[in-house]
Each structure stands twice: as structure tokens, then as C-alpha cells.
Amino acid sequence: MKVMKFLALTLLMTAIPCFAQTTATPTTPTPTTASMNFNIGAGALGLGGSNQATAATDVALTINPGIAKLPGLSLRSDNLLAPGANLQFYAGGFEYQLPKLAKSGLLSAVYFDLNATAGINRITSATLPTKSSFGLMAGASMHYLTSANVDLNLFQVGFLRTPGAPWGANAPYFGGSVSYFFGKQ
């Protein structure tokens, strides 16, 4: 019984000073703003730099998941169709928006990005068997985002690797597109 009284008294003696301590107000970190947004559109591309060059359509989707530490990084999907070359290219990858040239003024709506996707390219033909292989698409674009959230891809240039294409496995591409931007940038 004396041991129990001693333990209770010791506990009470050590607990009383705890009430006398002042607690510091915790510091709250400054909130960072990041919002998810996406952009979907289509554009025309010129593929191949030889006499076998052909026109293509690229339907692109970019989704920015809103990562605060990487605000310019987006997931990208390219769906390219070139009927003249019997080419289909379905790929996924990344797009990185470079810092804007100006925070205000006319150039504040202009931005550049770098993009790269990898996926499957298919060469289909009515007379030959379909060939599928691994393809790559990498390039850069210059955009103008209007106040109505219409994103004008003024130009895009890059490199396309599509084994089996009539112009050869490697070719440049040039183009532009129009898309609609959903969310805040």
C-alpha cells in the first residue's frame, strides 16, 4: 500500500509542473496553390522530310495533376493518324511547360513546352500484314493561351521514330493545333 501511495504521489508531483508550461503556437506552413487542369485538342502535322512526306492528325490530351513542387509537369497522350502512310501511333508520356516569358502584358499568354511520348506505332495496309513496333515522339511547342481558354499551338517541331513508315524509321515533324484548356493555369 505504501508503494502505491508513493507511485501516486510521484506521478502527481511530476504532472503538476506540466500544467505550468506554456505551449508555443504552432507555425502553419504557407499554403501552396496547385490545381488540376487538362487540355484536349487536335492539330495537323507534316511527317517525314523526304519525297514520302505525308499529312497527319494528332489528337493530344494533357493532364496536369496539380503537383505543387512540379507545376509545369503534365501527363500527355498522343494519338496520331496518317492515312496516307497507313500509320497509327498511340503513345503516352510527359509534357513540361517552361517558365513564361512575362508575368503581365502581351507575352504573358505565350508559353513554350517540351514533350515526349512513347508507345505503339502500327503500319496497316490492305495488301500486307499489319506491322506493330515501338515508337517515340519528342518535340517542343510554342503556345498562345487566349482569355477564353482556347490554347493555340502556334507551332510544334520534333522527332518521330516510327519503324516501318514509308519515309524510314526516323523523321522530323512540323505542325500546329487548337485545343481547349479546362482549369486554372
Secondary structure by P-SEA (a helix, b strand, c coil): caaaaaaaaaaaaaaaaaaaccccccccccbbbbbbbcccccccccccccccccccccbbbbbcccccccccbbbbbbbbbbccccbbbbbcccccccccccccccccccccccbbbbbbbbbbbccccbbbbbbbbbbcbbbbbccccbbbcccccbbbbbccccccccccccccbbbbbcccc
